[in-house]
Amino acid sequence: MAAAKDKIEELNQELAPIKEERNRLNLEAKKLADKRNALNEKVRNLRNDANSIKEKRDALNKQVQELKTLRDQVNAKRGEKLEKISELQEKIRELNEKKPEGNLRQVEEEIQQIDWKIQTNSLPVKEEQELVNRVRQLETQLVVQKHIKKVKEKLYQLRTEERGYGAEAKTVHEKLAELAEQSQKYHAHMMELVNKARELQAEATEAHQKFVETKTQAQQQHEKCVELTEKIKAIQQELKETADKKQVERQSELQKELEDQDEDR
């Protein structure tokens, strides 16, 4: 029996540090699990923030594309006006080659003066014919002058429209550049969050791996504890059974002694 008790003491001494190591490993595993969970929560929050910023960036990018399309349309219309302006300028240059000296008003006044002279004076036939020919010449030039005036008016209108399209294109481009810059800032911020999330995810993965390793080690220590505890329980059971057997034997002996005493009487 003494040997059995010594064995139990020996097993308890072996069990104590194993239990302590198991408990330490379980505590470390819990800390690692808490760290992993906290990191995963941060990763989720960062990814949610990144997705929110991505939506804003994408919305801005859509506006940028729409503004680019609008700018291209405005520039195309401006290009059409510039082309027509160039055509009218060339036309004016050609008409100017046929234009008489003086301006439109001077030509009109000269025609009026000649007409008045013909109507109010009795002129020799030759002189009157010369004046009539001069009026015809001036009227031809007057048509050219009026045509030039009309073309210049159209040219002025086209230049006004072209400047309007130019101003609109500039405004659209400035807004486009502003939104593109803002989109770039959103993108940079989003990538910063994504990279941070990746770093934390790597830490969380490492913490989880350590958690699994530590939990495995704790389980191994626990299995040793169970094994030793079972051995101790088995010895204790043997001791109990031995003690119970001796108790039964003592009671049997006492019973026999009592019976023997009764017979002697």
PyMOL commands that set and color helices and strands:
alter all, ss='L'
color gray80, all
select helices_A, chain A and resi 2-96+104-120+125-264
alter helices_A, ss='H'
color red, helices_A
deselect
rebuild
show_as cartoon
